[in-house]
Amino acid sequence: MAGIEDSRTLAMVHGLRELVVQLNLFGSEFARTHGLHATDVRALIALLDAARTGAPATPGLLGRQLG
């Protein structure tokens, strides 16, 4: 039984990894199409999320979001 669970877990890990790769490629293509850097897209997402939740968009927020 553990072997089946391990193989399902491994399949899920591989599926998630594939999803992350595809999302990164999509984000890179979006940035390139709009003349942005990948960090600009991340900042834009952080600002949109702040606006959606009503949080103040501050330099500190962007610093925390962008690392």
C-alpha positions in Angstrom: 0.0 0.0 0.0 2.8 2.4 0.8 4.3 1.9 -2.7 1.0 3.0 -4.3 0.8 6.1 -2.0 4.5 6.8 -2.8 3.9 6.6 -6.5 0.8 8.8 -6.3 2.8 11.4 -4.2 5.6 11.3 -6.7 3.2 11.7 -9.6 1.7 14.7 -7.8 5.1 16.2 -7.2 6.0 15.8 -10.9 2.6 17.3 -12.0 3.1 20.3 -9.7 6.6 20.8 -11.0 5.3 20.7 -14.6 2.6 23.3 -13.6 5.2 25.6 -12.1 7.4 25.4 -15.2 4.5 26.2 -17.4 3.3 29.1 -15.3 6.9 30.5 -15.3 7.0 30.3 -19.0 3.6 32.0 -19.3 4.7 34.8 -17.0 8.0 35.2 -19.0 6.1 35.4 -22.2 3.6 37.9 -20.7 6.5 40.1 -19.5 8.3 39.9 -22.9 5.1 40.7 -24.8 4.5 43.8 -22.7 8.2 45.0 -22.5 8.5 44.1 -18.8 11.0 42.3 -16.7 9.8 39.3 -14.7 10.2 41.4 -11.5 7.9 44.0 -12.9 5.2 41.4 -13.4 5.6 40.2 -9.8 5.3 43.8 -8.6 2.2 44.4 -10.7 0.6 41.2 -9.3 1.5 42.4 -5.7 -0.1 45.8 -6.4 -3.2 44.2 -8.0 -3.5 41.9 -5.0 -3.2 44.9 -2.6 -5.9 46.8 -4.4 -8.2 43.7 -4.4 -7.9 43.3 -0.7 -7.8 47.0 0.2 -4.3 46.8 1.6 -2.1 49.9 1.3 0.4 49.6 -1.6 3.6 50.7 0.1 7.3 50.2 -0.6 7.4 47.9 2.4 4.7 45.7 0.9 6.5 45.5 -2.4 9.8 44.7 -0.7 8.2 41.9 1.3 6.5 40.5 -1.8 9.5 40.7 -4.1 12.1 39.6 -1.5 
